[in-house]
């Protein structure tokens, strides 16, 4: 297995370039094959190492993109991602697509735009799954047509969109509706006030018991 500490600058830049190309044009088989020629653990861990040691300054540039589409490599990989999001509370949007699919091609730029939007950064995880390469994922979720968009929270499907026209019309709205909501300042203040009141009541009760 390739040692992470021994990756050359050329290898690092190639890995990052392939990762970027797959995140933006992920249907080119040749690029996907080259990307997966790197060992899985190397792909998973090398990005930060490459950014920190071989390409200083590139990390902040990538962060400015606001987000990045991820490509699960297997059903096990997908399950691992979903398990991690249970702790973060993120909404997961899975876009299942196929080559030579006109509706998929039309809606792809919108999905990319949402993934890069700062509005959803750290709140929504955008995944892209090729239906012809991941039959187990397709079967697990009972997908029979594409494009299909699955919306998951805590590993469970909340709703789905099937069809390009419907996705173009409603995808943003569904992401906005299902994304994690932050408490407003007023809600936080009310919550804190209620907590303080409860603490005061407990203290009074304790004093009365002692008397």
C-alpha positions as CSV (number, residue, x, y, z in Angstrom):
1,X,0.0,0.0,0.0
2,X,1.2,3.5,-0.8
3,X,2.6,5.2,2.3
4,X,0.9,8.5,3.0
5,X,4.1,10.1,4.2
6,X,5.8,9.2,0.9
7,X,3.3,10.5,-1.6
8,X,5.2,12.7,-4.0
9,X,4.0,16.2,-4.9
10,X,3.0,14.9,-8.3
11,X,1.0,12.1,-6.8
12,X,-0.7,14.5,-4.4
13,X,-1.6,17.0,-7.0
14,X,-2.8,14.2,-9.3
15,X,-5.0,12.8,-6.5
16,X,-6.5,16.2,-5.7
17,X,-7.1,16.9,-9.4
18,X,-8.8,13.6,-10.0
19,X,-10.9,14.1,-6.9
20,X,-12.0,17.6,-8.1
21,X,-12.7,16.3,-11.7
22,X,-14.9,13.5,-10.3
23,X,-16.7,15.9,-8.0
24,X,-17.6,18.1,-11.0
25,X,-17.8,15.8,-14.0
26,X,-18.0,12.4,-12.2
27,X,-19.1,10.4,-15.3
28,X,-15.8,10.1,-17.1
29,X,-14.8,6.5,-16.6
30,X,-11.1,7.0,-17.2
31,X,-10.7,9.6,-14.5
32,X,-12.7,7.4,-12.1
33,X,-10.5,4.4,-12.8
34,X,-7.3,6.4,-12.2
35,X,-8.8,7.8,-8.9
36,X,-9.6,4.4,-7.7
37,X,-6.1,3.1,-8.6
38,X,-5.0,4.8,-5.3
39,X,-5.6,2.4,-2.3
40,X,-8.9,3.2,-0.5
41,X,-7.2,4.2,2.7
42,X,-4.9,6.4,0.8
43,X,-7.8,8.2,-0.9
44,X,-9.6,8.6,2.4
45,X,-6.7,10.1,4.3
46,X,-4.3,11.6,1.8
47,X,-6.3,14.8,0.9
48,X,-5.5,16.7,4.1
49,X,-1.9,15.5,4.1
50,X,-1.5,16.7,0.5
51,X,-3.1,20.0,1.2
52,X,-1.0,20.6,4.3
53,X,2.4,19.3,3.1
54,X,2.5,19.5,-0.7
55,X,0.0,22.2,-1.7
56,X,-0.1,24.9,1.0
57,X,-2.8,27.5,0.4
58,X,-4.9,25.1,-1.7
59,X,-7.0,24.1,1.3
60,X,-8.4,27.5,1.8
61,X,-9.2,27.7,-1.9
62,X,-11.2,24.5,-1.8
63,X,-13.0,25.6,1.3
64,X,-14.3,28.7,-0.6
65,X,-16.2,26.4,-2.9
66,X,-18.7,26.0,0.0
67,X,-19.1,22.2,-0.4
68,X,-18.3,19.2,-2.4
69,X,-20.2,16.2,-3.8
70,X,-19.0,12.9,-2.5
71,X,-19.0,9.6,-4.4
72,X,-19.6,6.5,-2.2
73,X,-17.5,3.7,-3.6
74,X,-19.7,0.9,-2.2
75,X,-22.7,0.2,-0.2
76,X,-20.5,-0.3,2.8
77,X,-18.9,3.1,2.2
78,X,-22.3,4.7,2.0
79,X,-23.4,3.0,5.2
80,X,-20.3,4.4,6.9
81,X,-21.1,7.9,5.7
82,X,-24.7,7.6,6.9
83,X,-23.6,6.4,10.3
84,X,-21.3,9.4,10.7
85,X,-24.1,11.8,9.9
86,X,-26.2,10.4,12.8
87,X,-23.8,12.2,15.1
88,X,-23.6,15.4,13.1
89,X,-27.3,15.7,12.4
90,X,-26.7,16.5,8.7
91,X,-29.2,16.0,6.0
92,X,-28.0,13.6,3.4
93,X,-29.1,14.0,-0.2
94,X,-28.3,11.1,-2.6
95,X,-28.5,11.8,-6.3
96,X,-28.8,8.5,-8.3
97,X,-28.0,9.1,-11.9
98,X,-27.1,7.3,-15.2
99,X,-25.1,8.1,-18.3
100,X,-27.0,8.9,-21.4
101,X,-29.8,10.2,-19.3
102,X,-31.0,13.6,-20.6
103,X,-33.0,14.5,-17.4
104,X,-29.9,13.6,-15.3
105,X,-27.8,15.9,-17.4
106,X,-30.3,18.8,-17.1
107,X,-30.5,18.6,-13.3
108,X,-26.8,17.9,-12.6
109,X,-25.8,21.6,-12.6
110,X,-28.5,22.4,-10.1
111,X,-27.3,19.6,-7.8
112,X,-23.7,20.9,-8.1
113,X,-24.8,24.4,-7.3
114,X,-26.6,23.4,-4.2
115,X,-23.6,21.3,-3.1
116,X,-21.4,24.4,-3.4
117,X,-23.8,26.8,-1.7
118,X,-22.6,28.3,1.6
119,X,-26.2,28.2,2.7
120,X,-26.0,24.4,3.1
121,X,-22.3,24.1,4.1
122,X,-21.9,21.8,7.1
123,X,-25.6,21.2,7.2
124,X,-26.2,19.1,4.1
125,X,-24.1,16.3,2.7
126,X,-24.5,15.8,-1.1
127,X,-23.8,12.3,-2.5
128,X,-23.8,11.1,-6.1
129,X,-24.3,7.4,-7.0
130,X,-24.0,6.0,-10.5
131,X,-26.9,3.5,-10.8
132,X,-25.1,1.2,-13.3
133,X,-22.0,0.9,-11.0
134,X,-23.8,0.4,-7.7
135,X,-26.6,-2.1,-8.1
136,X,-26.6,-2.9,-4.4
137,X,-27.3,0.7,-3.4
138,X,-30.0,0.9,-6.1
139,X,-31.6,-2.3,-4.8
140,X,-31.4,-1.3,-1.1
141,X,-33.4,1.8,-1.7
142,X,-35.8,0.3,-4.3
143,X,-34.8,2.8,-7.0
144,X,-36.4,2.1,-10.3
145,X,-36.1,5.3,-12.3
146,X,-33.6,8.2,-12.5
147,X,-32.7,10.8,-11.7
148,X,-33.8,9.9,-8.2
149,X,-33.0,12.1,-5.2
150,X,-33.2,10.5,-1.7
151,X,-33.3,12.7,1.4
152,X,-32.1,10.9,4.6
153,X,-31.9,11.9,8.2
154,X,-30.3,9.7,10.8
155,X,-29.9,7.0,8.1
156,X,-33.6,6.9,7.3
157,X,-35.3,8.1,4.1
158,X,-37.5,11.1,4.7
159,X,-38.8,11.6,1.1
160,X,-37.6,11.2,-2.5
161,X,-37.9,13.0,-5.8
162,X,-38.1,11.0,-9.0
163,X,-37.7,12.7,-12.4
164,X,-35.8,15.6,-13.8
165,X,-38.6,18.1,-14.2
166,X,-39.8,17.6,-10.6
167,X,-36.3,17.8,-9.3
168,X,-35.6,21.1,-11.2
169,X,-38.8,22.5,-9.7
170,X,-38.6,21.3,-6.1
171,X,-35.0,20.1,-5.2
172,X,-34.0,23.4,-3.6
173,X,-37.2,23.6,-1.6
174,X,-36.9,20.1,-0.2
175,X,-33.3,20.6,0.8
176,X,-34.2,23.9,2.5
177,X,-37.2,22.3,4.3
178,X,-35.3,19.2,5.6
179,X,-31.9,20.7,6.4
180,X,-31.1,21.1,10.1
181,X,-32.5,24.2,11.7
182,X,-30.5,26.4,14.0
183,X,-32.3,27.8,17.0
184,X,-33.0,31.5,16.6
185,X,-31.6,33.9,19.2
186,X,-35.0,34.4,20.7
187,X,-35.4,30.6,21.1
188,X,-32.0,30.3,22.6
189,X,-32.7,33.1,25.1
190,X,-36.1,31.5,26.0
191,X,-34.4,28.1,26.5
192,X,-31.7,29.7,28.7
193,X,-34.3,31.6,30.7
194,X,-36.3,28.5,31.2
195,X,-33.2,26.6,32.4
196,X,-32.4,29.4,34.8
197,X,-35.9,29.4,36.2
198,X,-35.7,25.7,36.7
199,X,-32.4,26.0,38.5
200,X,-33.9,28.7,40.8
201,X,-36.9,26.6,41.6
202,X,-34.7,23.7,42.5
203,X,-32.6,25.9,44.8
204,X,-35.7,27.2,46.6
205,X,-37.0,23.7,47.1
206,X,-33.7,22.6,48.5
207,X,-33.6,25.5,50.9
208,X,-37.1,24.7,52.1
209,X,-36.2,21.1,52.7
210,X,-33.2,22.1,54.8
211,X,-35.4,24.4,56.9
